Amino acid sequence: MIVGSLVALVTPMKIDGSVDWTALKHLVEWHIAEGTHGIVAVGTTGEAPTLSVEDHLSVIRTVIEVAAGRVSVIAGTGANATAEAIVLTREAAKLGADAALLATPYYNKPTQEGLYLHYKAVAEAVDIPQILYNVPGRTGVDMLNATVARLLGVRNIVGIKDATGNLERGRELIGLLGAGMAVYSGDDATAIDLILAGAKGNISVTANVAPKVMAQACEAALIGDAARAHAENDKIKPLHTALFVEANPIPVKWALAEMGRIELGTRLPLTVLSPAARPAVRAALVASGVLS
């Protein structure tokens, strides 16, 4: 089982929007050195919607090659068409990903039955561990806990990333799934409490800029050391809010550029962090000890 701090890695880009392969390799090495337990390549934070299929798969391939088995690599392979999700998941499996992360189909708003059949179809088509991903604030569709529970026992489905930020709902989900499916937090602000309640890790945006502290907080929470987990988390708590002052990954890419780790490149329709939002992000970076 993949556990701990799993960074939802940004896809570094040059000013012209091309993928910065050198910076990507450096980020993977940095995360391994800092103690990150796993890397999610080309998720929401990795700008999956703006990458071509060729770039999408090349980023996954590069992360796997650089990680070289030292940490788990989870490939983002969600799509709003089931057939496309199957293709991406199959390709990620061929590349050697340890697991795939599949966001609920976005925009077309499937029913709960549609979500169940979507995930069942992908799981039956591709033999790789798969993590469901419920993020209703982005996709426009909410996969209910009861629907997730229906997928218990479906071969290859091993976990779910719950990005609702609702602790009560997350605890209920953990109780429903038991040992049959791992729950991962997808909300940095509530992640430590969810891990203390039985979740297996945090698929994190904050870990992009504070990997060591996030890893230490998750490690403490996983062994039930609430005091130490909260103490570590308190160090980076300002980031959990500031990195979402504009749509993710706009703030976190600006933060990494300020840290000198990437160039300030994105692809439209995403833009660079607005000048009005920059003081809040910088203040959080300073308060968390990331910048002086």
N, C-alpha and C positions, 0 to 999 in steps of 0.2 A: 504494500500500500504506500502511495506517495503521501507524505505528511510534511507539515511545517509551513515555512514561509515560501510561497510560490510566486515569484515576481511576474506580474503581467507586463512583460517587457515592451518598452517602446521600440518602434522601428526607426532608427536614426536616419535622417535624410539630409542631403546637402541643400543649400539654398534653392537650387533649381528643382527640388523635389525628387531627385534620384536617390535611391537607397545608398547610404554610406556604409559600405561593407566593412571597411576598416573599423569604424566606430562601433558597429554591431559586434564584431569579434572582441573588441576591447571591453564592451559592456558585459559580454558573457564571462570573460576572464575575471573581471572585477567582481561580479556577483559570486562566482565560485570562491574567490579569495575572501570575500566578506561573509561567507557562510550561508548564503541563500540555498534553500533545500531543493528548489526546482524552478524551472523556467517555462513560462507559457509564451510561446512564440505566435505572433499574429492573432492576438485576441483583439478586443475593443481598443485597448491601450496601444496595441501594435498597428492600429489603423487598417485593419483588415478591409473595411469597405472601400478604401481608396487604392488598394494594391491590385495590380493585375494578377491573374492566376499564376503567371510566370514568376513575378516578384514574390507572391505569397508563398509559393513552394520553395523558391530559392532562399527566402529568409528562414523557413523551417529547416531546410537542408544545412544552411550555414550554422545555425544554432546547434543542431545535432552534431555536426562535425567538430565544432569548437569545444562543445561540452564533453565529447568523447567518453561518455558514460560516467563522468564524474558527478553529475547531477541528472535528475530526471528531466526530460523535455516533453512538454505537453503541447500539442499542435492545435491551434484554433482552426476548426474546420466547419463551423456552422454556416448555414445559408438559409435563405427563405424558400428555396426549392429543395425538396427531399433528394431529388436526383443529383443536384449539384453538391449537396452535403455528402452524399455517398462518394462522389468522385473525389472531392477534396480529402475525405477521411481515408479513402483507399490509397491515395497518393502519399499521405502522411505516414501511413503504415508501411508503405514500400520504402520510404526514406529512413525508417527506423525510429519514429517517435515512440515514446513510452506510453503515451495515451493521447486521446483527442478530446478537445473541449468544444461542445456544440451549443451555441446560443439558440434559444427558441427562434423559430422563423419569424422574421420581423415584417412589419408593414401589412402583410396580407391577413393578419389576425385570425389564425386558425382556431377552431374550437378545441376544447379539452380532448375530444376524441381524435381530432386531427393531430394534436401534439403527441398523444400516445402512439398513434400509428406512425408518425414521422420518426420518432426516436426508435421505435421497434424495428422499423424498416432499415435504418442505418445500422443498428446493432446487429441485425441478422445478415446484412450484406458485407460487413467488414469486420475481420477478426482482429480487433485492437481494443484495449480497455478504453471506455468512453465515459466522459463526465458531462452530464447535462448542465445547462447553464440558464438559470432563470433571472432575467434582468428586465422586469416590466417597464421600468422608467425609460429604457431605450427602445425596446422592441415593440411596445404597444400591445403586448400580450402577456398575461400572467398565468404561468403553469401552476395550478393549485397543488397543494400537498397531496391531496387524494390521487391526483393524476400521476405524480411521482411515485407514490406507493404502488400504483398499478404496474409500474415498470420493474418492481422488485423481482428478481429472479430471471429477468431477460438477459440472456448470455451477452457478455461484453459490457453491459452497463454497470459501472463500478462506483459512481459517485455523482454528486450534484453540487454545483456552485450556486449558492443562494445569495443573490445580490439585492434582496428586498430591504435589508437593513432592519427588519422586524425581528427582534430577538425572541419574542413570544412565539411567533410563527416558526422561527428557526429551531427553537427547542422542541416544538411539536413535531417538526419534520424529523429531527434526530430520533425522537421516540417512536415515530411511525416506521422508520427504516431500520432501526436496530443495527445489527451487524451486517445486514444485507447490502447496504449501500453507504458509502462515506459521504458526509456533508462537509463542504468547504465554504468558508465565508467569502463573499465577494464585496464586502463593505468594510473598509478599514476602520471606521469609527466604532463598529460593534464587534469586530473580529475576535478580539481577545476574550470577550465574554462568551461568544459562541463556542470558541474552542474549549473554554473551561466547562461549558455545558455538554461537551462531547464531540464537537466538530474536529476534523482531522487536520485543518490547516486554513491558511488565508491566501487567496489568490489576490495579490496586493498591488495597488498603484503606488502607495507610499514606499514600498520596498525598492522602487526604482531609484529613489534618492537617499534612502536610509536603510540599506540592506542589512547591515550588521545588527542594528537595534531591533528591526522587525524580526529577524531570525531569532534573536535572543528572547524577545517577548513571546514568540510562538513556541519556542522550546520550553519555556517556563510554564506556559499555559497547558501544553500537552502533558506535562507531568503533574498538573494540578497545583502548581505553586502560584496561587493567585496574587500574592503580595508582590513577588518578583515580576510576574507577568505585567501587572498594572504599573509597577514602577518603571519598567522598560518602556511600556507603551506611552506613559505620561511624557517621556522625553520627546516623542515625535507626534504627540496628539495634535499640535497646531497644524501639522501637514495634512491630517485626515480631512480637515475642512478646506484649507487654502488650496489644495490641489484640485479642488472642484469648483473654484470661483467662476470658471468658464468650463465648457464641455471638455471632459477628458478625451484625448491626452494633451490638450492645448497647454494647461498650466504645467504639467509635469515635464513636457518637452522644453518649455522655457526655463524651468528650474534646472534641468540637466545641462542646458546651454550655459546658464549662469555658473554652473559648477565646472564648466570647461570640458564636459564629457561628450557632447554632441554639438553639431551645428544647429542653427535655428531653422530647420527645414520641415515643412509639412506639405501636404497636397490639398488643393482645393476640393471640397468647400471648407476644409479646416483652414484656419488662419493663425498667425502668431498671436500670442497673448496680448490683449489690449494694454496700452500704457496705464490706464486707470486701475487695472487689476494687478499690476506688477508689484506695487508696494506691499500688498497683503501676502503675496507669495514669498517675496524676499524676507519679510518679517518672520514668516513661519520657518523658512530655511535657517535664519539666524537663531531664532528661539529654540530650534531643534538641534542646533550645533552642527548643521550641515555646512553653513557658510559663517564666516566670522564677520 
